[in-house]
Amino acid sequence: MSKDEYEKVQSQAVRASKRRSDVVVLTACPDYSEEHARAAVCSALEKWPGLSGIRPGVRVAVKVNLVTGASPKKAVTTHPQLVTELCRQLTMRGAEVTVGDSPGGLFTREALRRAYRESGMEQIEQTGAKLNDDIETENVTYPGAAAAHVFSCTSWLRKADVIINFAKLKSHGMMRLTASVKNLFGAVPGTTKPEYHMRFPNETAFANMLIDLNEALQPALNLVDAVVCMEGNGPTAGSPRPLGLVLSSENPYNLDMVCAELIGLHPEDVPTLRCAASRGLGPSGLQEVEISGERPEQWKLTDFRQADGVRVTFTGNGVLGRLQEAIFRSAMQQMPKVHPSECIGCRKCFNVCPARAITMVKGKPKIDRKRCIRCFCCQEFCPRGAMKVHRTLLARLLQ
């Protein structure tokens, strides 16, 4: 292929990726067998308008969810069989496919190789795709941002012509839901993530930062692995919960709206959905989303266990109303809490805490509530699930 032909193909792929379709496609996938995974991925791709732009020479980055690496059986990471089938379909069209993430912790080749190995992601190489080992980073400027006008980004994503965002559906201590929008936080280098929790310490600021990343990087396609999702103490220490779906859309906010519906969350419960709607980027409710394929009401998990408690809406006005709101919010505030009997004293929470709110006392973590910013990094990265989302007595009574 000549240089002019190569640049023409790249230009076509980029133009195709910028035409955003708002339709959300739900495809049944009862398990991760090769047969069912291939059928589900092929069905999703057949309904993707941008597929025509995937031609020989186009560089595709598949951004998966690896966290710190975990066995596929734990439902922590995007399942490798689904990613393998996606890579197979893309490489068959001549695309140059790279799969990767920036898991929590050090962004080094050694850490990446460990995460690929533990998550089973090494199997994608049998399709001709490769696993990312590029650890370069760069600063990205996004003038239209509400929060992150400049952010640090892993360079391998920026070098691609097309980004495909392949998330895992899970409960989440801070954002309530981790699916398509939250998955793009993996574009930020691992060791920089704690800094972002300090820069954007409350849920609204953090949600707007995540939306800024999505708008700046503009994935051409978003996929969510909901064949087996995670409930309870998510996003890393919850319990696997079968659902049997693969979801896809070019619009990450519409996609997450459907994901929220499937696990029993209202739009106002999810900070990224609230903020996207307020910025005119996403729907205010499921009624605004066009859905193709399976109907979400037939798959909804009415007893799905969330990672935290109830959300309360305040209507008070004036100084007294704002004071009542502040007091009530403080009384309702969820927080991380260690269960000493499950803690092994590994110091992971101590090392990862961006606010330095954790000290080790007699081999166990102790949280300074005045310094804690409730980012739940300690809960997310606890290897034994000993750090959990704690609700106050008032929140539990209202629940």
ABEGO torsion letter per residue (X at the ends): XBAAAAAAAAAAAAAAAABBBABBBBBBBABABAAAAAAAAAAAAAABAAAAABBBGBBBBBBBBAEAEBBAAAGABBBAAAAAAAAAAAAAAGBBBBBBBBBBEBBBAAAAAAAAAAAGAAAAAAAGBBBBABABBBBBBBAABAABABBBBBAAAAABABBBBBBBBBBBAAAGBBBAAAAAAAABBAAAAAAAAAABABAAAAAAAAAAAAAAAGBABBBBBAABBBBEBOAAABBBBBAGBBBBBABAAAAAAAAAAAAGBBAAABAAAAAAAAAGABBABAAABBBBEBBAAAABBAABBBABBBBBBBABBEAAAAAAAAAAAAAABBBBBBBAAABAGAGAAAAABAAGABBBBGGBBBBBAAABAGAGAAAAABAAGABBBBBBAAAAAAX
